[in-house]
Amino acid sequence: MAKLTNEEIIASLKEMTVLELNELVKAVEEEFGVTAAAPVAVAAAPAEEEEVKGPTEVSLFLKSCGAQKVQVIKAVQAITGLGLMDAKKLVDSAPVAIKEHLSEAEANAHKETLVAAGAEVEVK
């Protein structure tokens, strides 16, 4: 029996129907004791790792404004895009969520800004 080249095998696969290919896959699985579903299980593993890493979205909470209230109001105004009066109301109602559904990196950047202004902030 002559050994087939990769090109000849591929050419014969191109000529097969979907049903014939399905039968071929089943025959190969039975002959060699393997399964074509194994790569799917490997692909599912990284999704589990993502869950272990932590949340993808976090919220930024202002616990208190500290001694420099004006600086904190300006920082909240810059972060949220609110007007001056709305930002003041938000700071006055502390503890309160400043921004929700942020990436962890973005939340930490905003936290640094608020802490530099004198606020006490928490990322949840």
Summary of the structure (lengths in Angstrom):
residues: 124
radius of gyration: 29.3
end to end distance: 67.7
largest distance: 88.5
contacts: 299
relative contact order: 0.15
helix: 61%
strand: 15%
